[in-house]
């Protein structure tokens, strides 16, 4: 589903985000990506949906060659990859329903079908009763759930999460991680970038560790991180 072959990313200032990383993630697999601050976790996740372009190497996602993808086809790629961020990035002047519906509106889905999908996504994350609330009225955990609903509402085969539990307490963090596991169980490929090694150990999935932009370790599911 996701394949990197010696992928590198060098920024204009000369800093390397990634250096020669080779990695494959299979369909329906859940993988934790760990490493110190600045190790390359966010760079990796930004390369997958084409938010950044690799400086070298080959990258393919859901059958699309991202490193050679014309700009006009980026929307097609991004329909296949849902992304949720630590800071939620919700629009404060839009309701929960409107925030989650935004990707479907951009894709041109008919309103009735869009509404059905939005409510299904909100029900999945336990927030159907708050569809008319505004983000400012929600807790941090609820805002993160809205971000997850928005990421999955288009039913993408790939879901990425960049430090999704960074601002949450351990109980809420575990709840959010169980949500990602539930998406994996229905066939979604999930990558979660996190520095929370205790949480990673608790869930016993595959762990990829980055160090200074390089692949430092790749531990299979069930092996201690």
N, C-alpha and C positions, 0 to 999 in steps of 0.2 A: 504493500500500500504506500509506504514511504521509503525511498531509497536514496541514500547519499553516498556518492563515490568520490572520496578525496575532496570534499567541499571545503572551500576557504572563503572567508569574508574579510576584506581589508577596507577600513574606513579611510576617508580622505586625510585625516590627521596622521595616518600611518599606523594606527592601532589595528591589530588583528583581532577580530571578533571570533573567528574560527580558523583553524589551521589543519587542513588535510583530514577532515573527519569523514570516516566511512561508517555507515550505519544503515540497517534495514529494520523496519517495523512492519509486521505482518497485519493483514486484515483482521480486525476484531481484537487486536492486542492492546493492553494497557501498559504503558511504560512511564516510569518516573525518571525525570532528568534532574540530576542534582549537581552540586558544585558550589564553590565559593562565589561571593559577589564579584561579577566581572568575568566569570569562568566561560561564558558563552551561551548560557541557557536561553536568555531572551533573544540573542542573535539567531540561534537555531530555530526557535519558534517563529520568528519573524520571516525567516527565509522560506518556510514551508508554504504559507499562503501568498508569497510574492510581495510581502510588505518591504522586504529587502531583496536585492539580487546577489547571488554568489559572485565572488571575484574569480573563482576557479572551481573546477570539478563539475560533476554531474548531479543533478537533483531531480527526482521524479516523485510526483504525488498523485495518487489515484489515476495512474496511467498518463499523466501529463508531464512533459519534460519542462520543468519550471525554469531551468537555466537557459533554455532556448525559447521560452514562451513569448510571443509577440505581446506588446502592451494591450492590444485590443482584446486579447483573450484572458487577461487577468480576472475580469468579472466572472468568467466561466470557472476558473480555478477557485475563486473565493466562495462560489456557491457550494463547493465540495469540502470546504474547510471552515468549521466554526471555531471562533477564537473568543476566549474570555480572559479578562485582565484583572489584576489585583485591585486596581482603582475603579473598577466597574464601568466607567465611561458612559454612564446613563445620562440622558438628556433631562435636566431638571424641570423643564417646562412641559414635559410630556408625561402622561400617565404610564403606569406599569404596562398596560395593554399596548399603548402607542409605542413605547420603547421596544417591546418584544416584536411588534409588527413591522418595525422599520425595515429589516432585511427583505421581508416579503413584499413590502411596498416598492422597494427599489427593484426587485425582481419582476414586478408587474403581475403578481398573483391576484386573481379576482378577489374582491373584498370578502365575499362569503367564505371562500376556502381559506383565505388568510385568517379570518376570525376563528374558524374552527381549529386551525393549527396553533394559533396563539393560545387559545384556551387549553388545548391539549398540552402544550409546553408548560404553561403555568400550573396546570394540575400536576404534572410530573414533578415539578419542584416545590409543590405545596403552597402555591401562592394564588390560586384561582380566586379566592375571596378578596384579594387585594388588587384586582385588575384595574380599578379606577383610582387607586392611590397614586400619590406622587412620590418620587424617590426620596425626597427630604423627610418624609414621614416614616420611612422604613429603617430598620436596624441594619448594621453592617452585613450581617449574615443574610438578611432578606435581599439587600441590594445585590449581593453576590449571586444569589439564586436567580434574580431577574436577569443578570448578565449571562448566566448559564442558559436560561430559557431562550434568550435572544440568540445565543450561539447555536442552539440545537433546533430552533423553530423551522429552519429550512431543511431539516433532516440530512445534514451533511454526513458523508461516510467517515470524515476525520474531525476530531474535536481536540483543540489545543487549549491548555490552561496555563497561564503564566503567573506563578505564585498566587493561586486562588485562595489560599488560606492564610496569607501573610499577616492580615490584620484581625484574625479571628482567634477566639479562645479554643483550647483543645477540644471541647465538646462540639462546638460548631464546626471546627475544622474536620473532625471525623464525619460529621453529617454531610458536609460538602463532598468529601472523598467518597462516601457511600453513593452519592448521586453519580459521580463519574463511573463508579463500578457498575451501576445499573445501566448506564449507556453502553458500556463495554459488553454487558451481558446480552444486549440485543444486536451486537455486531459492529458497533462503532469502534473505530481505531482511536485510542485516546493517548495523548502525551501530556503529562503534567510536570511542569518545571517547579521545583520546590527546594527550599533549603532545610525543611523540617524532616530530619532523618528519623526521628522517633515515629512520626506519622508514616513514613515510607516503610519502616520495619514492621509496623502494625498490620500493613495490608499485604505484605509478602508477594509483591509483583516484581517484574523485571526492573532493574535499576541501571541507568546509564549515567556515568559520572564524567563531567567535563572539568578540565584543569587548564587554565590559561589558554582556552580556545582549542584544546586538544582532547581527544577521547582518552580518558584515563582508565576507565573500567566499564565493563558491560556484564552485569551479574544477572543470571537468569532468575525467573520467579522461584521463590522459596529459599533462595540463598541470602544470608544476612548481608545487609548493606554496611 
